């Protein structure tokens, strides 16, 4: 069992960076995935997020205390900001700058964004130390894009932003949720755009869980096998590419032209293989795997108490064991994503 007294004794006078906990599947380090905001400026049809910001959202100061403690205890490989839409947190560039100062240049800092607010913040984010951006881009067609997102954003503006972000030095992937009879026929166009830009498209199976069941059913899903067939029909034979491309669960494929794409088969593959991910909601709940979340807010003012709670996560990971394979509990994922983990009883 990890505990703060044991940990402090182990490191002695050695710098903490030399002794960070690294009980990962990959051996490379942990991903710390953080909801920077619990609201969004889009109203996507599979999502319908809240438009009211939580009063319990962690302040910048509170988040930075948590991050500093996490970075001191664990070997963090990646800090990944999500939302809602993370750029709805107006102070995000400064938060990233502070995280970069705490962790140094080796930390990979990423974000998942709909990119509608990215262009205006691009220079600021790059200077702050952002490394990568995953762009949620679900249709290459203007009418479909606006219908799906409930926005007036033009596809050409997202394309321009993606191009500028890549030119600015950010690593870019495009995430596209595939919905039958809506955008499945546009998979080749989306892939072609990404290939021409020299970036990786990733096609996501539509998740049917939580309130999503009010709007979609399994008949709206396009499974992994069918997505691969569409890609091979248009771009030739693809083989599995086992190149390490981050901590995520996507399966990647490569053809003889060197074109690479990914599929996130979160529905057809019901098993989750042990990942190296910590997740924290905007209101300060933190968890690993499907273990019960910890509400960090009562402990943030005490460095020692905060570290004690964070070390409990290490106990969970250690008890989970190597090569852990569990079952996806999508209800938990949905509630946690939208900052309501307290709704889960298990």
Sine and cosine of phi, psi and omega as CSV:
sin_phi,cos_phi,sin_psi,cos_psi,sin_omega,cos_omega
0.00,0.00,0.70,-0.71,0.09,-1.00
-0.99,0.17,0.64,-0.77,0.21,-0.98
-0.53,-0.85,0.35,-0.94,-0.17,-0.99
-0.91,0.42,-0.58,0.82,0.01,-1.00
-0.91,0.42,-0.70,0.71,0.02,-1.00
-0.88,0.47,-0.69,0.73,-0.04,-1.00
-0.89,0.45,-0.72,0.69,0.02,-1.00
-0.89,0.46,-0.59,0.81,0.01,-1.00
-0.93,0.38,-0.62,0.78,-0.03,-1.00
-0.90,0.43,-0.64,0.77,-0.09,-1.00
-0.99,0.14,-0.41,0.91,0.03,-1.00
0.77,0.64,-0.79,-0.61,-0.02,-1.00
-1.00,-0.02,0.05,1.00,-0.02,-1.00
-0.98,0.20,0.52,-0.85,0.03,-1.00
-0.87,0.49,0.64,-0.76,-0.06,-1.00
-0.85,0.53,-0.54,0.84,-0.05,-1.00
-0.86,0.52,-0.41,0.91,-0.04,-1.00
-0.99,0.14,-0.22,0.98,-0.17,-0.99
-0.80,-0.59,0.37,0.93,-0.07,-1.00
-0.92,0.39,0.55,-0.84,0.02,-1.00
-0.93,0.37,0.76,-0.66,-0.03,-1.00
-0.64,-0.77,0.88,0.47,0.00,-1.00
-1.00,0.01,0.74,0.68,-0.14,-0.99
-1.00,-0.01,0.34,-0.94,0.13,-0.99
-0.93,0.37,-0.65,0.76,-0.09,-1.00
-0.99,0.13,-0.43,0.90,-0.11,-0.99
0.99,0.15,-0.08,1.00,-0.06,-1.00
-1.00,0.02,-0.54,0.84,-0.06,-1.00
0.66,-0.75,0.15,-0.99,-0.10,-1.00
-1.00,-0.03,0.44,-0.90,0.18,-0.98
-0.98,-0.21,0.78,-0.63,0.06,-1.00
-0.95,-0.31,0.97,-0.25,-0.09,-1.00
-0.98,-0.19,0.87,-0.50,-0.18,-0.98
-0.83,-0.56,0.75,-0.66,0.16,-0.99
-0.98,0.18,0.95,-0.32,-0.02,-1.00
-0.97,0.25,-0.44,0.90,-0.02,-1.00
-0.51,-0.86,0.57,-0.82,0.02,-1.00
-0.98,-0.20,0.21,0.98,0.05,-1.00
-0.82,-0.58,0.23,-0.97,-0.04,-1.00
-0.61,-0.79,0.45,-0.89,0.06,-1.00
-1.00,-0.04,-0.01,1.00,0.11,-0.99
-0.95,-0.32,0.26,-0.96,0.06,-1.00
-0.75,-0.67,0.89,0.46,-0.10,-0.99
-0.88,0.47,0.55,-0.83,-0.17,-0.99
-0.93,0.36,-0.38,0.93,0.04,-1.00
-0.99,-0.10,0.10,0.99,-0.20,-0.98
-0.78,-0.62,-0.85,0.52,-0.03,-1.00
0.73,0.68,0.92,0.39,-0.06,-1.00
-0.96,0.27,0.17,-0.98,0.07,-1.00
-0.95,0.32,0.51,-0.86,0.10,-1.00
-0.96,-0.27,0.03,1.00,-0.01,-1.00
-0.94,-0.33,0.89,-0.45,-0.02,-1.00
-0.92,0.38,0.68,-0.73,-0.02,-1.00
-0.93,0.36,0.68,-0.74,0.04,-1.00
-0.97,0.26,-0.24,0.97,-0.01,-1.00
-0.99,-0.13,0.14,0.99,0.03,-1.00
-0.86,0.51,0.67,-0.74,0.02,-1.00
-0.88,0.47,0.65,-0.76,0.13,-0.99
-0.96,0.28,0.21,-0.98,0.05,-1.00
-0.85,0.53,-0.70,0.72,-0.02,-1.00
-0.88,0.47,-0.68,0.73,0.01,-1.00
-0.91,0.42,-0.70,0.72,0.02,-1.00
-0.88,0.47,-0.68,0.73,-0.02,-1.00
-0.90,0.43,-0.53,0.85,0.10,-1.00
-0.90,0.44,-0.70,0.72,0.02,-1.00
-0.90,0.44,-0.72,0.69,-0.03,-1.00
-0.88,0.47,-0.68,0.74,0.00,-1.00
-0.88,0.48,-0.66,0.75,0.03,-1.00
-0.92,0.39,-0.69,0.72,0.03,-1.00
-0.87,0.49,-0.71,0.70,-0.03,-1.00
-0.91,0.42,-0.52,0.85,0.02,-1.00
-0.96,0.27,-0.53,0.85,-0.09,-1.00
-1.00,-0.01,-0.62,0.78,-0.15,-0.99
-0.89,-0.46,0.46,-0.89,0.08,-1.00
-0.99,0.15,1.00,-0.02,0.00,-1.00
-0.99,0.14,0.81,-0.59,0.08,-1.00
-1.00,-0.03,-0.65,0.76,-0.10,-1.00
-0.68,-0.74,0.67,-0.74,0.21,-0.98
-0.93,-0.36,0.88,-0.48,-0.12,-0.99
-0.84,-0.55,0.89,-0.46,0.00,-1.00
-1.00,-0.03,0.74,-0.67,0.08,-1.00
-0.78,-0.63,-0.26,-0.97,0.02,-1.00
-0.66,-0.75,-0.66,-0.75,0.17,0.99
0.44,0.90,-0.54,-0.84,0.10,-0.99
-0.97,-0.22,0.91,-0.41,-0.10,-0.99
-0.86,0.50,-0.49,0.87,-0.02,-1.00
-0.97,0.23,-0.03,1.00,0.19,-0.98
-0.94,0.33,-0.30,0.95,0.15,-0.99
-0.99,0.10,0.98,-0.21,-0.15,-0.99
-0.89,0.46,-0.40,0.92,-0.04,-1.00
-1.00,-0.02,0.14,0.99,-0.10,-0.99
-0.83,0.55,-0.68,0.73,0.03,-1.00
-0.84,0.54,-0.64,0.77,0.02,-1.00
-0.94,0.35,-0.60,0.80,0.06,-1.00
-0.88,0.48,-0.70,0.72,0.03,-1.00
-0.88,0.47,-0.67,0.74,0.01,-1.00
-0.87,0.49,-0.68,0.73,0.01,-1.00
-0.91,0.41,-0.65,0.76,0.03,-1.00
-0.90,0.44,-0.64,0.77,0.03,-1.00
-0.90,0.44,-0.63,0.78,0.03,-1.00
-0.91,0.42,-0.61,0.80,-0.01,-1.00
-0.95,0.33,-0.70,0.71,-0.19,-0.98
-0.99,-0.11,-0.38,0.92,-0.03,-1.00
1.00,0.04,-0.11,-0.99,-0.15,-0.99
-0.98,0.21,-0.33,0.94,-0.08,-1.00
-0.96,0.29,-0.43,0.90,-0.03,-1.00
-0.93,0.36,0.74,-0.67,0.11,-0.99
-1.00,0.09,0.87,-0.49,0.01,-1.00
-0.92,-0.39,0.86,-0.52,-0.10,-0.99
-0.76,-0.64,0.19,-0.98,0.10,-1.00
-0.51,-0.86,0.46,-0.89,0.17,-0.99
-0.94,-0.33,0.81,-0.58,-0.16,-0.99
-0.59,-0.81,0.45,-0.89,0.12,-0.99
-0.99,0.15,-0.09,1.00,0.14,-0.99
0.96,0.27,-0.02,1.00,-0.02,-1.00
-0.92,0.39,-0.44,0.90,-0.01,-1.00
-0.95,-0.30,0.04,1.00,-0.16,-0.99
-0.96,0.29,-0.66,0.75,-0.10,-1.00
-0.86,0.52,-0.68,0.73,-0.04,-1.00
-0.92,0.40,-0.44,0.90,-0.06,-1.00
-0.97,-0.25,0.02,1.00,-0.19,-0.98
-0.85,0.53,-0.80,0.60,-0.03,-1.00
-0.87,0.50,-0.67,0.75,-0.02,-1.00
-0.90,0.43,-0.66,0.76,-0.02,-1.00
-0.93,0.36,-0.66,0.75,0.01,-1.00
-0.90,0.43,-0.70,0.71,0.03,-1.00
-0.90,0.44,-0.54,0.84,-0.01,-1.00
-0.94,0.34,-0.44,0.90,0.04,-1.00
0.85,-0.52,0.25,0.97,0.08,-1.00
-0.90,0.43,0.70,-0.72,-0.04,-1.00
-0.99,-0.16,-0.67,0.74,-0.16,-0.99
-0.60,-0.80,0.32,-0.95,0.12,-0.99
-0.60,-0.80,0.76,-0.64,0.16,-0.99
-0.99,-0.13,0.87,-0.50,-0.09,-1.00
-0.99,-0.15,0.85,-0.53,0.09,-1.00
-0.99,0.17,0.93,-0.37,-0.15,-0.99
-0.62,-0.79,0.99,-0.13,-0.26,-0.97
-0.99,-0.14,-0.13,0.99,0.07,-1.00
-0.41,-0.91,0.60,-0.80,0.01,-1.00
-1.00,-0.04,-0.05,1.00,-0.05,-1.00
-0.97,-0.25,0.76,-0.65,-0.07,-1.00
-0.83,0.56,-0.77,0.64,-0.08,-1.00
-0.89,0.46,-0.71,0.70,0.02,-1.00
-0.90,0.43,-0.68,0.73,-0.04,-1.00
-0.87,0.50,-0.73,0.68,-0.03,-1.00
-0.94,0.35,-0.61,0.79,0.06,-1.00
-0.89,0.45,-0.69,0.72,-0.09,-1.00
-0.95,0.32,-0.63,0.77,-0.08,-1.00
-1.00,-0.02,-0.20,0.98,-0.07,-1.00
0.91,0.42,0.48,0.88,-0.05,-1.00
-0.83,-0.56,0.10,-0.99,0.07,-1.00
-0.95,-0.30,0.21,0.98,-0.02,-1.00
-0.91,0.41,0.65,-0.76,0.02,-1.00
-1.00,-0.02,0.59,-0.80,0.05,-1.00
-0.85,0.53,-0.62,0.78,-0.02,-1.00
-0.87,0.49,-0.52,0.85,0.02,-1.00
-0.94,0.33,-0.62,0.79,0.05,-1.00
-0.93,0.37,-0.68,0.73,0.05,-1.00
-0.86,0.51,-0.69,0.72,0.00,-1.00
-0.90,0.44,-0.67,0.74,0.01,-1.00
-0.90,0.44,-0.68,0.73,0.04,-1.00
-0.86,0.51,-0.72,0.70,0.01,-1.00
-0.88,0.48,-0.72,0.70,-0.01,-1.00
-0.91,0.42,-0.63,0.78,0.00,-1.00
-0.90,0.44,-0.65,0.76,0.04,-1.00
-0.91,0.41,-0.68,0.73,0.02,-1.00
-0.90,0.44,-0.49,0.87,0.00,-1.00
-0.98,0.21,-0.09,1.00,0.08,-1.00
0.97,-0.23,0.05,1.00,0.03,-1.00
-0.98,0.21,0.62,-0.79,0.19,-0.98
-0.96,0.27,0.76,-0.65,-0.11,-0.99
-0.83,-0.56,0.73,-0.69,0.26,-0.96
-0.81,-0.58,0.48,-0.88,0.06,-1.00
-0.94,-0.34,0.78,-0.63,0.06,-1.00
-0.96,-0.27,0.81,-0.58,-0.02,-1.00
-0.75,-0.66,0.91,-0.41,0.07,-1.00
-0.97,0.24,0.78,-0.62,-0.09,-1.00
-0.99,-0.15,0.80,-0.60,-0.02,-1.00
-0.81,-0.58,0.78,-0.62,-0.08,-1.00
-0.89,0.46,0.67,-0.74,0.03,-1.00
0.90,0.43,0.24,0.97,0.11,-0.99
-0.86,-0.51,-0.88,0.48,-0.01,-1.00
-0.77,-0.64,0.11,0.99,0.01,-1.00
-0.90,0.43,-0.53,0.85,0.02,-1.00
-0.96,0.29,-0.21,0.98,-0.02,-1.00
-0.99,-0.15,0.07,1.00,0.01,-1.00
-0.80,0.59,-0.74,0.67,-0.01,-1.00
-0.87,0.49,-0.62,0.78,0.01,-1.00
-0.91,0.41,-0.66,0.75,0.03,-1.00
-0.90,0.44,-0.69,0.72,0.01,-1.00
-0.89,0.45,-0.68,0.74,-0.02,-1.00
-0.89,0.46,-0.68,0.74,0.06,-1.00
-0.85,0.53,-0.73,0.68,-0.04,-1.00
-0.91,0.41,-0.69,0.72,0.01,-1.00
-0.87,0.49,-0.65,0.76,0.02,-1.00
-0.91,0.42,-0.49,0.87,0.03,-1.00
-1.00,0.09,-0.16,0.99,-0.03,-1.00
0.96,0.27,0.53,0.85,0.02,-1.00
-0.82,-0.57,0.24,-0.97,-0.09,-1.00
-0.99,-0.13,0.84,-0.54,0.16,-0.99
-1.00,0.09,0.59,-0.81,0.08,-1.00
-0.79,-0.62,0.81,-0.59,-0.03,-1.00
-0.97,-0.23,0.80,-0.60,-0.13,-0.99
-0.95,-0.31,0.74,-0.67,0.16,-0.99
-0.91,0.42,0.64,-0.77,0.02,-1.00
-0.93,0.37,0.83,-0.56,0.00,-1.00
-0.99,0.12,0.84,-0.54,0.02,-1.00
-0.97,-0.23,1.00,0.02,0.01,-1.00
-0.32,-0.95,0.29,-0.96,-0.06,-1.00
0.86,0.51,-0.48,-0.87,0.00,-1.00
-0.89,0.45,-0.22,0.97,0.02,-1.00
-0.84,0.54,-0.47,0.88,0.00,-1.00
-0.91,0.41,-0.25,0.97,0.07,-1.00
-0.97,0.25,-0.40,0.92,-0.16,-0.99
-0.91,-0.42,-0.40,0.92,-0.05,-1.00
-0.65,-0.76,0.37,-0.93,0.10,-0.99
-0.78,-0.62,0.02,-1.00,-0.04,-1.00
-0.87,0.48,-0.43,0.90,0.00,-1.00
-0.92,0.39,-0.28,0.96,0.01,-1.00
-1.00,0.04,-0.13,0.99,-0.02,-1.00
-0.99,0.16,0.54,-0.84,0.16,-0.99
-0.88,-0.48,0.94,-0.33,-0.14,-0.99
-0.96,0.26,0.26,-0.96,0.00,-1.00
-0.71,0.70,-0.77,0.63,-0.07,-1.00
-0.86,0.51,-0.65,0.76,-0.04,-1.00
-0.95,0.31,-0.62,0.79,0.06,-1.00
-0.87,0.49,-0.70,0.72,0.02,-1.00
-0.89,0.46,-0.66,0.75,0.02,-1.00
-0.88,0.47,-0.66,0.75,0.02,-1.00
-0.89,0.46,-0.69,0.72,-0.01,-1.00
-0.91,0.42,-0.66,0.75,-0.02,-1.00
-0.94,0.34,-0.53,0.85,0.03,-1.00
-0.90,0.43,-0.52,0.85,-0.08,-1.00
-0.98,-0.20,-0.41,0.91,-0.11,-0.99
-0.78,-0.63,0.16,0.99,0.02,-1.00
1.00,0.03,0.00,-1.00,-0.08,-1.00
-0.91,0.42,0.72,-0.70,0.08,-1.00
-0.91,-0.42,0.57,-0.82,0.11,-0.99
-0.88,-0.47,0.47,-0.88,0.06,-1.00
-0.85,0.52,0.72,-0.70,0.04,-1.00
-0.93,-0.36,0.92,-0.39,-0.10,-1.00
-1.00,-0.03,0.18,0.98,0.06,-1.00
-0.83,0.55,0.71,-0.70,0.02,-1.00
-0.94,0.35,0.86,-0.51,-0.08,-1.00
-0.81,-0.59,0.48,0.88,0.03,-1.00
0.88,-0.48,-0.02,-1.00,-0.12,-0.99
-1.00,0.09,-0.06,1.00,-0.10,-0.99
-0.98,0.22,0.22,-0.98,-0.08,-1.00
-1.00,0.00,0.10,0.99,-0.04,-1.00
-0.88,0.47,0.56,-0.83,0.14,-0.99
-0.99,-0.16,0.76,-0.65,-0.07,-1.00
-0.95,-0.31,0.50,-0.87,-0.01,-1.00
-0.73,-0.68,0.51,-0.86,-0.04,-1.00
-0.66,-0.75,0.66,-0.75,0.06,-1.00
-0.97,-0.25,-0.02,-1.00,-0.08,-1.00
-0.96,0.28,-0.11,0.99,0.11,-0.99
-1.00,0.01,-0.06,1.00,-0.03,-1.00
1.00,0.10,0.15,0.99,0.02,-1.00
-0.98,0.19,0.74,-0.67,-0.08,-1.00
-0.84,-0.54,0.69,-0.72,0.14,-0.99
-0.61,-0.79,0.27,-0.96,-0.01,-1.00
-0.83,-0.56,0.41,-0.91,0.12,-0.99
-0.79,-0.62,0.79,-0.61,0.11,-0.99
-0.99,-0.17,0.99,-0.17,-0.09,-1.00
-1.00,-0.08,0.87,0.49,-0.10,-1.00
-0.96,0.29,-0.13,0.99,0.01,-1.00
-0.95,-0.32,-0.74,0.68,-0.02,-1.00
-0.96,0.30,-0.42,0.91,0.12,-0.99
-0.97,-0.23,0.98,-0.21,-0.11,-0.99
-0.98,0.18,-0.17,0.99,-0.05,-1.00
-0.99,-0.16,0.68,-0.74,0.09,-1.00
-0.97,-0.25,0.83,-0.55,0.03,-1.00
-1.00,0.07,0.65,-0.76,-0.14,-0.99
-0.71,0.70,0.86,-0.51,-0.03,-1.00
-0.96,-0.27,0.08,-1.00,-0.04,-1.00
-0.94,-0.35,0.68,0.73,-0.22,-0.98
-0.89,-0.45,0.78,-0.63,0.29,-0.96
-0.99,-0.14,0.59,-0.81,0.03,-1.00
-0.78,-0.63,0.68,-0.73,0.03,-1.00
-0.74,-0.68,0.75,-0.66,0.04,-1.00
-0.98,0.21,0.25,-0.97,-0.03,-1.00
-0.89,0.46,-0.43,0.90,-0.02,-1.00
-0.99,-0.14,0.31,0.95,0.23,-0.97
1.00,-0.03,0.21,0.98,0.15,-0.99
-1.00,0.08,0.67,-0.74,-0.02,-1.00
-0.77,-0.64,0.57,-0.82,-0.05,-1.00
-0.44,-0.90,0.28,-0.96,0.23,-0.97
-0.79,-0.62,0.55,-0.83,-0.01,-1.00
0.74,0.67,-0.67,-0.74,0.04,-1.00
-0.96,-0.29,0.38,0.93,0.09,-1.00
-0.94,0.33,0.38,-0.92,-0.04,-1.00
-0.86,0.51,0.74,-0.68,0.02,-1.00
-0.92,0.38,0.41,-0.91,0.08,-1.00
-0.93,-0.36,0.79,-0.61,0.10,-1.00
-0.99,0.14,0.93,-0.36,-0.08,-1.00
-0.99,0.12,-0.24,0.97,-0.15,-0.99
-0.85,0.53,-0.62,0.78,0.00,-1.00
-0.93,0.36,-0.20,0.98,-0.14,-0.99
-0.93,-0.37,-0.07,1.00,-0.17,-0.99
-0.92,0.40,-0.52,0.86,-0.05,-1.00
-0.97,0.26,-0.23,0.97,0.01,-1.00
-0.90,-0.43,0.91,-0.41,-0.02,-1.00
-0.85,0.53,-0.67,0.74,-0.05,-1.00
-0.92,0.39,-0.70,0.71,0.00,-1.00
-0.90,0.43,-0.63,0.78,0.01,-1.00
-0.88,0.47,-0.72,0.69,0.00,-1.00
-0.89,0.45,-0.61,0.79,0.03,-1.00
-0.87,0.50,-0.68,0.73,0.01,-1.00
-0.93,0.38,-0.65,0.76,-0.01,-1.00
-0.92,0.38,-0.50,0.87,0.03,-1.00
-0.96,0.29,-0.36,0.93,0.12,-0.99
-0.87,0.49,-0.58,0.82,0.04,-1.00
-0.87,0.49,-0.60,0.80,0.06,-1.00
-0.89,0.45,-0.61,0.79,0.08,-1.00
-0.87,0.49,-0.71,0.71,0.01,-1.00
-0.86,0.52,-0.75,0.66,-0.03,-1.00
-0.89,0.45,-0.64,0.77,-0.02,-1.00
-0.92,0.40,-0.66,0.75,0.00,-1.00
-0.94,0.33,-0.43,0.90,0.02,-1.00
-0.91,0.42,-0.58,0.82,0.03,-1.00
1.00,0.08,0.14,-0.99,0.02,-1.00
-0.98,0.21,0.44,-0.90,0.05,-1.00
0.82,0.57,0.63,0.77,-0.01,-1.00
-0.91,0.41,0.74,-0.67,0.12,-0.99
-0.80,-0.59,0.87,-0.49,-0.01,-1.00
-0.86,-0.51,-0.10,-1.00,0.02,-1.00
-0.96,-0.28,0.70,-0.72,0.02,-1.00
-0.92,0.39,0.82,-0.57,0.07,-1.00
-0.94,-0.35,1.00,0.03,-0.17,-0.99
-0.92,0.39,-0.47,0.88,0.03,-1.00
-0.88,0.47,-0.69,0.72,0.05,-1.00
-0.88,0.48,-0.68,0.74,-0.02,-1.00
-0.88,0.48,-0.69,0.73,-0.04,-1.00
-0.91,0.42,-0.76,0.64,-0.02,-1.00
-0.88,0.48,-0.64,0.77,-0.01,-1.00
-0.93,0.37,-0.65,0.76,-0.02,-1.00
-0.85,0.53,-0.63,0.77,-0.04,-1.00
-0.98,-0.18,0.46,0.89,0.22,-0.97
0.90,0.43,0.56,0.83,0.09,-1.00
-0.78,-0.63,0.76,0.65,-0.03,-1.00
-0.90,0.44,-0.35,0.94,-0.01,-1.00
-0.92,0.40,-0.25,0.97,0.02,-1.00
-0.96,0.26,-0.28,0.96,0.03,-1.00
-1.00,0.03,0.76,-0.65,-0.02,-1.00
-1.00,-0.03,-0.28,0.96,-0.03,-1.00
-0.98,-0.21,0.00,0.00,0.00,0.00
